[in-house]
Amino acid sequence: MIGYAQRATAIGMNRSGKSELIRYLFASLNVRRVLIDPKGEWAVPGQPRHVLRSRDKIGCEREVDAIDWTAPIVHVVPGWEDKQQLEALFARVASIAGPMTVWIDECYGVSNASWAPSGLRQLIVAGAGLGHGVFAATQRPRNVSKLFLTEADHLFIFPPLDVEDLKEARRGVPFLGVDQALALAGELPRHGYIWASKRDGTIAKGPPIPPEYLSYRSDVVHKR
């Protein structure tokens, strides 16, 4: 079981099942939740999509402050790698008190290998002590903040991944060998994944994703 205040990162190409797994974990929680959706691909029934449009620091802060952060699920669509928007957004999210889980669906839309918003760094590195979790998905482990890998309590790897991607993904779970991962990947069914848990140092083939979370039902968080 993965707790709401943990860090979980799923890596895999389009249609591998990575976002569906994170969505399944996210939807099962009973705490305040925030969906950061730089691709604008998702819909949350009953909740608005807050699309950030300001490009200057003050405008971004005002736009972020205007969001109702008391809603049970807050869905925000920031500009792709728009540093002003992302700094304002993650500073506000990191300041939220109490239990919360943040889902980031595509890591490379909110960070790169040499930069991440200060609030995001705070969430990943120190958020657990405040009851803040970060569930993240990304197509490639390269060119994203390494914190998504090094600070992950759980790493989910969906094949196919090339060897260089696999080597990068192992930053957070060095006990997972490249040859071991490749062998496990060859045993997996479609939408199967390797689950490496830093919490207890275990490596396993993940359980199947429930079919209802692969079908995009309209009564749960789903793709638009």
URUR-V375285 format. One record per pair of residues at least 6 apart in sequence whose C-alpha atoms are under 7 Angstrom apart, sorted by the first residue. I is the first residue (numbers start at 1). J is the second residue. D is the distance in Angstrom with one decimal. If there is no record, write none. Layout:
# URUR-V375285
I|J|D  I|J|D
This chain:
# URUR-V375285
4|29|6.8  4|100|7.0  4|101|5.7  4|133|5.5  5|101|6.5  5|128|5.3  5|131|5.1  5|132|4.8  5|133|3.6  6|128|6.4  6|133|4.8  6|134|6.5  6|153|6.3  7|133|5.7  7|134|4.9  7|135|5.7  7|152|4.8  7|153|5.1  7|154|6.5  8|134|6.5  8|135|4.8  8|136|6.2  8|152|5.5  8|153|5.9  8|154|4.7  8|155|5.9  9|135|5.9  9|136|4.7  9|137|5.7  9|148|6.5  9|152|6.3  9|154|6.4  9|155|5.1  9|156|6.2  10|18|5.5  10|136|6.2  10|137|4.7  10|138|6.5  10|155|5.9  10|156|4.5  10|157|6.0  11|18|6.2  11|137|5.9  11|138|5.2  11|139|5.6  11|140|6.4  11|141|6.8  11|156|6.1  11|157|5.0  11|158|6.0  12|18|5.8  12|138|6.6  12|139|4.9  12|140|6.8  12|157|6.2  12|158|4.7  12|159|6.3  12|161|6.9  13|139|4.7  14|139|6.8  16|158|6.1  16|159|7.0  16|191|5.6  17|191|5.1  18|137|6.4  18|158|6.6  19|137|6.0  20|213|6.1  20|214|6.3  21|209|6.4  22|135|6.6  24|213|6.3  31|99|6.0  31|100|5.6  32|72|5.0  32|73|6.1  32|99|6.5  32|100|4.7  32|101|6.5  33|72|6.2  33|73|4.8  33|74|6.4  33|100|5.5  33|101|4.9  33|102|5.8  34|73|5.6  34|74|4.7  34|75|6.0  34|101|6.4  34|102|4.7  34|103|6.2  35|74|6.2  35|75|4.8  35|76|6.2  35|102|5.9  35|103|4.8  35|104|6.2  36|75|6.3  36|76|5.2  36|77|6.1  36|103|6.0  36|104|4.9  36|105|6.4  37|76|6.1  37|77|4.9  37|78|7.0  37|104|6.4  37|105|5.4  38|77|5.1  38|78|5.2  38|79|6.1  38|80|5.6  38|106|6.9  38|109|5.8  40|77|5.7  41|223|5.5  41|224|5.7  42|221|6.9  42|222|5.6  42|223|4.3  42|224|5.3  43|221|5.8  43|222|5.4  43|223|5.9  43|224|5.7  44|220|6.8  44|221|4.7  44|222|6.7  45|219|6.2  45|220|6.5  45|221|6.6  48|75|6.8  49|75|5.3  49|76|5.9  49|77|6.9  50|75|6.2  50|76|4.7  50|77|5.9  51|76|6.0  51|77|4.6  51|78|6.1  52|63|6.9  52|77|6.1  52|78|5.1  52|79|6.7  54|60|5.1  55|84|6.6  55|85|6.9  56|84|6.5  57|84|5.6  60|84|6.7  60|85|5.4  60|88|6.1  61|88|5.3  64|88|6.8  64|89|6.0  78|85|6.5  78|86|6.8  79|85|7.0  80|109|5.0  80|110|6.7  81|109|5.2  81|110|5.2  81|111|6.5  86|110|6.8  86|117|6.2  87|117|5.0  87|118|6.6  87|119|6.7  90|117|6.7  90|119|4.5  90|120|5.5  91|119|4.4  94|119|5.6  94|122|6.9  94|123|5.8  98|130|6.7  98|131|6.1  99|131|4.7  99|132|5.8  100|131|6.3  100|132|4.9  100|133|6.3  101|132|5.6  101|133|4.4  101|134|5.7  102|133|6.0  102|134|4.8  102|135|6.1  103|134|6.0  103|135|4.7  103|136|5.6  104|135|6.3  104|136|4.7  104|137|6.4  105|136|5.9  105|137|5.1  105|138|6.7  106|137|5.4  106|138|4.7  107|136|6.6  107|137|6.2  107|138|5.2  107|144|6.1  108|138|6.8  108|143|6.7  108|144|5.1  110|116|6.9  111|144|5.4  111|145|5.7  112|143|4.8  112|144|4.1  112|145|5.3  113|143|4.4  113|144|4.7  113|145|4.9  113|146|6.7  114|145|6.8  115|145|6.6  116|145|6.2  123|132|6.7  124|134|6.5  124|147|6.9  124|151|6.8  125|151|6.7  127|133|6.6  140|165|6.7  141|165|6.1  141|168|6.1  141|169|5.8  142|165|6.8  142|168|6.6  149|169|6.4  149|171|6.0  149|172|4.7  150|171|5.7  150|172|3.9  151|172|6.5  152|172|6.3  153|197|6.0  153|198|5.1  153|199|5.9  154|196|5.8  154|197|4.6  154|198|6.0  155|195|5.9  155|196|5.2  155|197|6.5  156|193|6.3  156|194|5.6  156|195|4.8  156|196|6.5  157|193|5.4  157|194|5.1  157|195|6.7  158|192|6.6  158|193|4.6  158|194|6.6  159|185|6.1  159|193|6.9  166|178|6.8  167|178|6.8  170|176|6.6  173|196|6.9  173|198|6.3  192|206|6.4  192|208|6.3  193|205|5.9  193|206|5.4  194|204|5.9  194|205|4.8  194|206|5.7  195|203|5.7  195|204|5.2  195|205|5.9  195|206|5.5  196|202|5.9  196|203|4.5  196|204|6.5  197|203|6.4  216|222|4.9  216|223|6.4
